[in-house]
Every structure is written in C-alpha cells, then in structure tokens.
Amino acid sequence: METLEFVIYPDGRVQEMVTGIVGASCAEVTAAIEAQLGKVVSHQPTSEFFTQPDTLQQTAVNQVGHSQW
C-alpha cells in the first residue's frame, strides 16, 4: 500500500514521508507535489528507497529433436 504523509509545522515547514513505494520511483510520485510546496531543503531516503523492485526473468529453451518418421 502506497502512503504519502505530510506534517505541516507552524513555521511553514512541510515534512513528507513516503512508504510502500520501492526504489527511487517515489521521487516521480512526489515531484509535482514538491514543486508546488516550494524549496526542498533535505531528503532522507528510507530503506524502501534502496530496495530493488522484484523482477521476473524467464528464459525460453527451444529443444529441437530429430524425428524418427
């Protein structure tokens, strides 16, 4: 489950926390929001940022045999 949480402090700072998004794709999800919020002062990647997405790799094997016809 993808979750974006925002904490807005009285001085106007906004803390954004993203969970449930694996890898660096969280930057794509939050880019438009951050552009509207203003200057980004810092980033703190979570462990999910460094996790590689699961990929499925299939290998096809084609075996050719000789017919006994």
Residue, then its C-alpha position, 0 to 999 in steps of 0.5 A: m500500500e502506497t502512503l504519502e504523509f505530510v506534517i505541516y509545522p507552524d513555521g511553514r515547514v512541510q515534512e513528507m514521508v513516503t512508504g510502500i513505494v520501492g526504489a527511487s520511483c517515489a521521487e516521480v510520485t512526489a515531484a509535482i507535489e514538491a514543486q508546488l510546496g516550494k524549496v526542498v531543503s533535505h531528503q532522507p531516503t528510507s530503506e524502501f528507497f534502496t530496495q530493488p523492485d522484484t523482477l521476473q526473468q524467464t528464459a525460453v529453451n527451444q529443444v529441437g529433436h530429430s524425428q524418427w518418421 
